[in-house]
Amino acid sequence: MSASPARIALNGRFSGTAQPTGTQTVAFHLFDAVIRAPRRAGETVVAFADPRFPGVAAWRGVPGTELVEVPFQDWPRWRAQLWEQAAFPILARRKGANVGHHPITTCPSWHNGVKTVVTLHDLNFYLHPEWYSRAFRLAFALCALPGVRRADRVVTISDYVRGQIAEHLRIPEERLLRVHNGNRVPPPASPTVPTPGGAGEYLLCVGSLQPHKNLPRLIEAFLRLRAEGFPDLELRVVGRPQPRFAEQPELTELLQKPGVRILGYLTDAELYAAYRGAKAFCYPSLEEGFGLPLLEAMSVGTPVMTSNVSCLPEIAGSAAELADPLDVGALAASIARVLRWPPEERAARIAQGREWETRFTWENAARAYWEIYRNLILA
């Protein structure tokens, strides 16, 4: 007897903000690709999401897709988490779903007969609790770990994170899968979108006001460069403080140093304008699950310097310059090498990066997830 066609309930709790973080942006692009991917006869999607999130309202017009409006942007975080834990399993079952997909690490531990797929982006909240606020640690202890341990399939976004989960959470191999994220198609360059911060020679880093992004050491490396041959160079930082992360007292003073500029939150068009104008993109993170900004920078021809730890060598490939993120001198030397590449090497590295990033597509990710859904229904 053949299994029923896949009817997938998508948890769009990520849509509860008008200014999404990187993880929320990734969740949207994943679900957008899943909804728009070719399907077999009878396969349908029910997406629970706030249509005010950019791109979500367009799902109404996709055949075989039902958009159930949930006003996540009007709710406090705790209410959205309660909805996820208690209401989603009931609503998904009422809609006839046989699989529910949760794209941002948290998921219900009670399934109500709906098989569960969760995308687990990293284990930072578990392995490095010192980076987070007490409230955030408590929320993840209640809303992530129990559900992940009971999920029918746990999908990670890099081989590095897959290894961490296998070691620390002891998820059986048959329940643990890896699907790389895709890279976004960059918007075309436009003269109506000026370079954020204006003209000039600058390094760029993104999402860098979080402890694991290692911004204090990057600033110290940047100050060495300013003193040792690059006096007019700036460091421009895209990002904003987030209350769920631990405070960094030393960062406040470093952000006041000459040449350091905080750009705050940028639209997609502004972000890519910032990538295009940078002499190099710097991402010396201590711990990442994927590192999408590496691919975003490569896609517009910006040279990349990143860490030689966690998943970053896996995602950056051989196109990036790698350095020890704990060694300020190594970071400064690595950035200096990128800035001093002769034209031929610079062109070759840029071409290599452009070719490499095309391997990471949301279409590939969506195909992989549909196979996960189908196989799970048959299991």
Buried (B, 14 or more C-beta within 10 A) or exposed (E): EEEEBBBBBBBBBBBBBEEBBBBBBBBBBBBBBBBBBEBEEEBBBBBBBBBBBBEBBBBEEBEEBBBBBBEBBEBEBEBBBEBBBEBBBEBBBEBEBBBBBBBBBBBBBBBBEBBBBBBBBBBBBBEBBEBBBEEBBEBBEBBBBBBBEBBBBBBBBBEBBBBBBBEEBEBEEEBBBBBBBBBBEBBEEEEEBEBBBEEBEBBBBBBBBBBBBBBBBBBBBBBBBBEEEBEEBBBBBBBBEEEBBBEBEEBEEBBEEEBBBBBBEBEBBBBBBBBBBBBBBBBBBBBBBBBBBBBBBBBBBBBBBBBBBBBBBBBBBEBBBBBBBEBBEBBBBBBBBBBEBEEEEBEEBBEBBBEBBEEBBBEBBBBBBBEBBBEBBEE
